[in-house]
């Protein structure tokens, strides 16, 4: 395994994560998901500068769910 983290640092991080309550781990995952969605939307805004917010959210659904499932759930992409 290739890692740029010193083994002692990794040991401390693993220990801290093991001591973290489940509710906090879930909270952290929610924060990571929100950040990922925000970054994905920013990338879509750069690629489709004229797109409406509704179109951008629909394109985000394509990224998150795959185009076929997104179409089934939200309908066709209208651009």
Rosetta blueprint (number, residue, H / E / L):
1 X L
2 X L
3 X L
4 X L
5 X L
6 X L
7 X H
8 X H
9 X H
10 X H
11 X H
12 X H
13 X H
14 X H
15 X H
16 X H
17 X H
18 X H
19 X H
20 X L
21 X L
22 X H
23 X H
24 X H
25 X H
26 X H
27 X H
28 X H
29 X H
30 X H
31 X H
32 X H
33 X H
34 X H
35 X H
36 X H
37 X H
38 X H
39 X H
40 X H
41 X H
42 X H
43 X H
44 X H
45 X H
46 X H
47 X H
48 X L
49 X L
50 X L
51 X L
52 X L
53 X H
54 X H
55 X H
56 X H
57 X H
58 X H
59 X H
60 X H
61 X H
62 X H
63 X H
64 X H
65 X H
66 X L
67 X H
68 X H
69 X H
70 X H
71 X H
72 X H
73 X H
74 X H
75 X L
76 X L
77 X L
78 X L
79 X L
